[in-house]
Structures are given as C-alpha cells and as structure tokens.
C-alpha cells in the first residue's frame, strides 16, 4: 500500500506538466502506476516487456487493462 506522498513527482507537478501538452477536463484520470513499482529503482532494474499487462481497477467504475506490445518500426 502506497500513497501519493511516496511518488517521485508530486500530484501538482504532474498536473502542471501534463496540462502544458493537453487540456485536462473534469473527470480526467491520470494513471501514474505505483511508487513501489518503479522499475528503474529495483535491483536489478526491471522494465515492462511485450506481453506484460498494466491494470487499474476503480471500484464502481471498472477495470482498464493495457497490454504492452513491441514497438514496430
């Protein structure tokens, strides 16, 4: 269990940074992952690979799943 106090970038910074590139509307969800899951901070570092799934579950709304795919050039 983590809180926003454990994040590398605080919430106000993320909102400021994102709003420079896009309009954040009421209800916009910003998916940041978890502080304990930062791959570069692990020993050894661990990163997402093709086939991995990122999942966010919001009670009363539903589940969003994104599968990582290999970049095609």
PyMOL commands that set and color helices and strands:
alter all, ss='L'
color gray80, all
select helices_A, chain A and resi 4-6+11-19+35-37+39-41
alter helices_A, ss='H'
color red, helices_A
select strands_A, chain A and resi 53-58+62-67
alter strands_A, ss='S'
color yellow, strands_A
deselect
rebuild
show_as cartoon
